[in-house]
Amino acid sequence: MKIAVIGATGFVGTSLVNELAERNHNILGISRTIQIQTDTITFKSIDVFNTNELAESLKDCDVVVSAYNPGWSNDPKMYDEFLCGSNSIQKAVKLSGVNRFIIIGGAGSLYVGDGIQIVDADGFPPDYKIGAAAARDYLDIIKNEKELDWVFFSPAKEMHSGITTGRTGKYRLGTDFPVVNDKGRSMLSVEDAAVVIADEIETPKHHQVRFTAAY
């Protein structure tokens, strides 16, 4: 398959590109910076706000994965940038004619009980509040999308550079609540998050829904 990864040089995007390359897929990496090209990986520097150019670049792809994230900041402008960029990507996918669209969001929209989402729970890190709220609100937007075969992935509550498990290829799936281990922790390495997405690409199990995964 030919798979476009938007945000290909970011934290999640880098691991996903590596995982897909190991599985011998052809990858179009879209990012602000250009990395070394290989026989199976092509990078393009495209502004996600340029909807038409992005759509043109996606036309011959089988699947589009968005790992778009404008960054983490307490600047309120980041909220608008996230939503505007995400909406532009969604529109570009539709214009391109690609049907399968996978969005890598955040864990903040998962529920912790009584209708409370993680992003609104006590103790949520303030430095990540704006970005997490934007990802949560974009999930509400994509839920109204009826034409694309989309899926929204919320990773484990703990998926960051401090999780050094590496690639195990093992994980458990969930839907709207965090998947937790016997110690009550929801954890996943970025390498195994890439495995989750690659498996979903190759063997689709989720359609127009959100899902999550953890150990």
N, C-alpha and C positions, 0 to 999 in steps of 0.2 A: 504493500500500500504506500501511497504518498501521503504524508501527514505533515500538516503545517503546525508549527508550535510558535505561538505568539508570546513574546517574553522569553525567548529561547536561551538567553544568557543570564537569566535571573536564578535565584536559589532553587526553585522547583524546576524551571525550564531547563537548566543545565543537566540535572539528573535525568529528566525525561528524555532529552535528546540522546544522552548516552545510552539509556535503556533501549530506546527504539532502534538506535544504530546497532546495538548488540543483537537485536532481533532481525536485522537485515531489512529494515524498512527504509524507504527514501524519505528524507526529512527536509522540509523547507523551514529554516529557522528565521523568524522575524524578530528583530531587536534593534535597539538604538546603536549597538556596536556590532561590528563584523568580526567573526571568528574565522579560524582557519577552515577552508573548504576541504571536503573529502569527496570520494566517489559517490557517497550516498547522502552527504549533508551539504546543502546549499544555504548560505546566509544572505538575507537581504535587509538593508536598513530602510524601514518604512515607518513613517509616522502613523500611528493607529488612528489619529484624527483625520487623516487623509483617506476617507472612506472609499472613494472610487479607486485610488491606486491600490489600496489594500485588497479590495474585491478582485481587481484584475489579477493580482499575484496569486490569489487563492483558487483560481478557476479550475485548475487541473488536479486539485487535491481530492482525496477521498474523505479525509477527516480534518477538522480544524480543532486544535486545542488552544484555549486561551489561558495562559499563565500571566496575563497582564496584571501589573501592579505598579502604579506610578511612584511608589515609595511610602515610607512611614514618616509621618510628621504630625505635629499638633496644629499645623496650619489648616484652617477650615477650607482653604482652596483645594486641598487634597481630596476632599469629599466630592466636590463637583468634578474634579479631574478624573477620578476613578469612574464615576457614573457616566460622564461624557465619553470617555475612552471605551468603556464597556459597551455602551449603546452603539458607538461607531463600529466596533468590531462585530457586534451582532448584525447590524445592517449590512456590513461588508460580506459576511458569510451568506446572507440571504441573496445579495446581489450576485455573488459568485456562482450560485447554483449548487454549492456543497450543502448536503443535508445534515450530516452528522457533525454536531458541535458540542464539544466538551469544555466546560468552564471549571477552572480550579479556583475555588473561592477560599473562604476562611472558615475556621471553626466557630467564629463568633455567633453565627446564626443557629447553631445547634441549641437544643433546649436542655435546661437543667431541672425542669419540673415546674408545675404551676404556671405554665405559659411563659416562663422567663427564659430568655435567650442568654447565652454566655456573655455576649457583649454588654448586656444590661445588668449582669449579676454583680454583686459586691466583690471587690478585689480585682476587677478586670484592669489590666495595666493601662493607665491613661495615655501613654505614648502610642498605643495601638488602637485607641478608641475610634478615631475618625476613620481610619482605613477599614476597620472591622465593621463599623456601622454602614459604610458605603457598600461593602461586599454583601452584607445582610440585606440591604435595601435593593441591591441589584438582583438578588435571588427572587425577591418579590416581583421585580420587573420581568425576569425571564420566565416566571411561572405563567405569564399571560401569552407567551409565544406558542402559537398553535401550528405553525408551518414547519419549523425546524425540528429535527430529531435531536433535541438538546439533552444534556445531563449536567448537573451541577455537583461538583465534588467538594465536600467539606472535609479537610484532613483532621487528624486527631488533635485534641487540645494541645498536646505537646508534640509539635513537629518543628524543630529548629536545629541549628547547628550544634547544639549541645547534646542532641540525641545521636550517639555515635555507634549505634547498632550496626549500621551499614546495610547492605542488601542481604536479606534472609529469604525473600520470596514468600514470606508467610504473613498473613494478615486475616482479620475478621471484618466482615461487612456489617454496616448498620444503615439506618435511615436518618431520622431526625434527632436522635439522642446520641451522645458520645458512646463509643465502644470502649469499655473499661476492662482492665485486668483484675486479678483477684485482690489487688491492693487498692483498687479504686482509681487507678491512673489510666488516662487515655493517651497512649504514646505511639509514635510511628516515625521511623527515620525517613528522611527525604528520599533516600534511595528506594525504600519500599513503597513510598507514595508514588514514585515513578512506576513501580511494578503494578500497582493498583490501576493506574491510568492506562498503561500499556495493555494490561489484561482486558480492560473495558473496551479498548479500541479493537482488539483482536476477537474478543468474544463478548459482544454487547449484552448486558444484563439489565441496564437501566435506561428508561426512555421517558423524557419529559418529567423527571423527578430529581430530587437531591439524594445523594447517598454519602456515606462516610466510611472510614476504615481505621483500624488500629490493631495493635497486637492483642 
